[in-house]
Amino acid sequence: MKRSSHFLLAGALCATTLAAQAQDAGKALGGLLRQIAPGALTAPAQRAPATNDLIEMLSQSVDSIDEPKEIEIGRQLASVLLGSKPLARDAGLQRYVNRLGRWISLQSARPHLPWTFGVLDDPGFNAFAAPGGYIFVTQGLVERVDEAELAGILAHEITHVTEKHHLRALSAKARSGVLTQLLASQVRTSNAITGAISQQMLALGRDLYSSGLDQSDEFESDRQGVALAARAGFDPYGLPAVLQQLRTAAPDNPLFTLTLSTHPPAQQRLEQLEVAMGARLDAHSGKPSVPIARRLQQR
Ligand SMILES: [Zn+2]
């Protein structure tokens, strides 16, 4: 384990590396916007044949899906997410979250993926990942956390990608025969994103993001996310602090409903993390809280 060198790297190079990555991150988001901006979403279905292949592959096995196809599936799911919520119109905030997310993803098991981070224009408290490295957080979440907490959330979502949690869940759904029912029950051609992706992928994506992942995947992302955030130089207690916030959120508060309904109870997640972390990461905790607003002013 090269944790100590990661920490050195984080300490010594963090600021300059982040600055150097800013341009790349901006380009990546620009690319994302071009690919899945509203105009692109209503474009003719150039990818339809490939999409049918993707569904076919998902129905067989995750092992048959190579990385370029995994990324393509993620791009399509990202457009499902962006079809329901647009990106926030704050370029400075988008750049900041991209820089932060890309820095953390560089410490992950799959640093070479085309990691792309976006803030959705939504007052709710939520975060989403899609295969291949697409990650979104809601503006309502960003407004309620500090930098270490956001780093913990991004590290949790990055782990969903590196461990292929969504890809496996999609594959299980595609194999279960639920797709036929979904297609029958969902309103067809009702959304601007139809045409850019297939009805099958849209149905699978909507079902996945409304039902959530297996609890074991969430616990794994919590455990690995804490370690990943620490490796990137952030306080490992950022994610537990977010879970404390979720634990005290009123279950009927509509801003928290989706997060609470698609994840195991926050109390359980905290207990699992306590077992996994023990006191092992305590040496890396206790860093002063950095408000995100201050980071944005520094720019
Ligand atoms: Zn999760």
Residues whose N, C-alpha, C, O or C-beta is under 5 A from the ligand:
A	BS01	ZN	E218 S221
